[in-house]
Amino acid sequence: MRRVTPERAARRGIAAISVTGVLWASIGIGVRLLQDHAHLGSMAILFWRLVIGGLVLVVMVDRAGAQDLVQEARRPARLIGVAAGSIGFQLAYFYAVADAGVAVPTLVTLGLAPVAALAYESIEARRTPSLRTFAVMACALTGLALVSGTSHAGATIAPNPVRGVVLSVVSGLLYAGSTLASRGLSSRLSPRALTAGVTVLGVVMLLGPTLATGIAVPFTVPVVAGLVYLGVVTTAFAYVLFYFGLRTTPGGVAMVLTLLEPATAVLLAALILGEPITLARGVGALLVLAAVAALSLG
């Protein structure tokens, strides 16, 4: 059997997280369609996404993974923390979109997360980030600003912009924290076991709030298909890829790689929702892709 070298493992990790970013780019489209056509709330959509994804993941986990997960559950603080952070950043982002539109929350959440992750890793390692790291981050954040910040939201789209920005900051910090916290778990648990554990815990945490706010969904083909897509593709499959990539990719680099999400989201919004691609958004997408290419070459 051919031995997997560290360089090859690193490339696989970068590829896995890059694909994850592209898949996550379709989450907003799916949620938007469910909200518009089925009038579902963010809490219900997230809950059913986790339920469907959790069922798939439980089936995917093998006996060894299940045993490791049971062993980890004996000291569950880290696992609970990662699950809470994952749920928290998603809910904070959804509610921020309702308050401030899509552009500002996307910029703040996805822009703040990699900065916070890289800053934490530098402090932890007691080193100053290299000039190349600063350059890549500047390129990525500039592109992200152009991709996400070129819309002019009015009062209808952004009824409470201040609260939306605050929620976006919370979302970005929780995103960075849950990603960094999951690195230790990803070295002890298989990607499928880790994703299953986090997802099942998420269902348990959301059950009470979802029952209180409304758990019912219309049982129609488009709604079921949309929820199945969100649960199977963007949850089960995407998170397995994400945690697989984290095994060989530093958390800060992983954060930057997932900036592919807003760049891809612009293209999907144009193709599916008919949103125009402006020159600024096109340039921004290219800058984000350039940052990802620089990381891959490094």
Protein Blocks (a to p, Z undefined) as FASTA:
>chain_A
ZZddfklmmmmmmmmmmmmmmmmmmmmmmmmmmmmmnopafklmmmmmmmmmmmmmmmmp
cfklmmmmmmmmmmmmlmmmmmmmmmmmmmmmmmmmmmnojmlmmmmmmmmmmmmmmmmm
mmmnopacdfklmmmmmmmmmmmmmmmmmcccdfklmmblmlmmmmmmmmmmmmmmmmmm
mmmmmmmpcfklmmmmmmmmmmmmmmmmmmmnopadcddfklmmmmmmmmmmmmmmmmmm
mmmmmmmgcfklmmmmmmmmmmmmmmmmmmmnopacdfklmmmmmmmmmmmmmmmmZZ
